[in-house]
Amino acid sequence: MFSVLTCGVLVAMVLNVLGTHGAQTIERTRAHIAADAAALAAVSLGEAGAAHLATANGADLISFRRLGPLLQSVEVWVQYGRERAVSYASEGAIAP
């Protein structure tokens, strides 16, 4: 009886850990998706476009910066739940 109870407790603990890890992975992925969308929008629409796309993806825009000598690139940070993600985008094609 004791080993059956012990096995049940161990299975419950493993399932709890897997569930928590899975939720964190989903949250992290959604944060990266929101950051990518916000960065792409920011290249042509600026900070307002980045904020709009971040919000549309369930995240908050927490930082926006223009980069580069001609300010043609952007860096955006978003927060989705407890996860933060950064993404960069630039105007034009990048040569291989």
Secondary structure in CASP SS format (residue, H / E / C, confidence):
PFRMAT SS
TARGET T0000
AUTHOR 0000-0000-0000
METHOD secondary structure of the structure
MODEL  1
M C 1.00
F H 1.00
S H 1.00
V H 1.00
L H 1.00
T H 1.00
C H 1.00
G H 1.00
V H 1.00
L H 1.00
V H 1.00
A H 1.00
M H 1.00
V H 1.00
L H 1.00
N H 1.00
V H 1.00
L H 1.00
G H 1.00
T H 1.00
H H 1.00
G H 1.00
A H 1.00
Q H 1.00
T H 1.00
I H 1.00
E H 1.00
R H 1.00
T H 1.00
R H 1.00
A H 1.00
H H 1.00
I H 1.00
A H 1.00
A H 1.00
D H 1.00
A H 1.00
A H 1.00
A H 1.00
L H 1.00
A H 1.00
A H 1.00
V H 1.00
S H 1.00
L H 1.00
G H 1.00
E H 1.00
A H 1.00
G H 1.00
A H 1.00
A H 1.00
H H 1.00
L H 1.00
A H 1.00
T H 1.00
A H 1.00
N C 1.00
G C 1.00
A C 1.00
D E 1.00
L E 1.00
I E 1.00
S E 1.00
F E 1.00
R E 1.00
R E 1.00
L E 1.00
G C 1.00
P C 1.00
L C 1.00
L C 1.00
Q C 1.00
S E 1.00
V E 1.00
E E 1.00
V E 1.00
W E 1.00
V E 1.00
Q E 1.00
Y E 1.00
G C 1.00
R C 1.00
E E 1.00
R E 1.00
A E 1.00
V E 1.00
S E 1.00
Y E 1.00
A E 1.00
S E 1.00
E C 1.00
G C 1.00
A C 1.00
I C 1.00
A C 1.00
P C 1.00
END
